[in-house]
Amino acid sequence: MNRGSTYFLRSVILLLGTSVLLLCIFGLPWIAKEASGNAEFASLIYPVLIGMYVAAIPFFIALFQALRLLRLIDKDDAFSVFSVNALRVIKFCAVAISVVYVMVMPFFYFIGEKDDAPGVILIGLVFIFASLVIAVFTAVLQKLLKSAIEIKSENDLTV
């Protein structure tokens, strides 16, 4: 495989990771500081911020696994048990992110009600459905890769 495409994907992953890390370090505390002035919103916004911090943990684990998967692709070892395991971890991380946002979704609803902003609810739904799409996609890739590895091992045994 062309190493340029894997280098591009690595740079995109690092850019995503850096952006989310900067959001966790600077953006979310700024939101918490702004919300602390209004007692009504503070009680609703803090669970959402805690949920975002909790969801960042499986996000970074999934990014690390994606980097591992790209390294396996560069080594021409993409059809291995390690890549199946990396896809499995990415799938579980995506499901975990979705579960965290489902648990935080009532707070998005109450914030949308208090602020009269229905778009806040859509933002929460985007996080949930994007994570679920990634989970389903990695599950399909994992199953496909498992069957390819089985076919490869059968072919290696018949020679």
Secondary structure, DSSP 4 states (H G I P E B T S, - for coil): --HHHHHHHHHHHHHHHHHHHHIIIIIHHHHHHHHTTSHHHHHHHHHHHHHHHHHHHHHHHHHHHHHHHHHHHHTT--SSHHHHHHHHHHHHHHHHHHHHHHHHHHHHHHHHHHHT-THHHHHHHHHHHHHHHHHHHHHHHHHHHHHHHHHHHHHHHH-
